[in-house]
Amino acid sequence: MSDLPKPRFFFKGFPQDVRFRAHSVPQSLEIARGSLYHAWFDALQLSPYYAQGIDHGQWHSPEAQQTFVVFGDVRGTDFDSWWTQRGYELFAEQQEFRKIEVTHSTHTAGRSGPTLNLEIPLDVSPRTLKQQFDSLLQQHHPHYRDFDRWRASSAPVRFENRKLSSVSINIYLQVYRYWTQHQPTGGVQLYEIGEALALDPKHRVLASDYPREASAKHLKMSLLVTEYLEKAKNLVAHATEGRFPCTDPHDWIQRKSRAARKVVTES
């Protein structure tokens, strides 16, 4: 008899090829690493507002305090431990994903949410059936063009519907982490962050570059890092208040003129 845990958790934030499949907690962890779930955890670990609230009880907003109630203290632990102990419960759907079913009855007792019963003739080409089905969805689905899977989520914690990939978010957080790690030692030039993280090889200074070329590359790399750092700061602030991913300007972040080759000092 197998002792393996039964797959029963669904996660809307997983890639589409596995999103509609049930997972056990260990299986879900393998997919969650490096995902938006992992990025939110990282953002909270990096958040100075989160740390200040936990250490001193000085919360910047009620939303930030509520985020702590939900996520807990993510410092001093790693994502794997947090996910298996708490994280998966926050993001697991409370209902299984429904599929189109073959039915010989219009009886809908026990179904959750609206449904559309179809009678599909099997002597018509699949291509024609797909066209007809799409036409039916346009007529009957209330959110045919603007469906938000997060608004339809049944998980206790939901993501924002943003066009931000986990790849981009992880880069922003890498920049933020590198920047914060070097603040205690007196700061770091922005272009140095870009070079250390290999953000754009085109802007990396070569030994053969003339001084003017090197200066131009430093400027372009600094501008890129400034952009990523600003997005990361907003991302961390919004994550602290339970919104993720979101890089919209946040009131907690001071705005400064972009002095690309100077050290940025706001938190």
Order of alpha helices (4+ residues) and beta strands (2+ residues): alpha-alpha-alpha-alpha-alpha-alpha-alpha-alpha-alpha-alpha-alpha
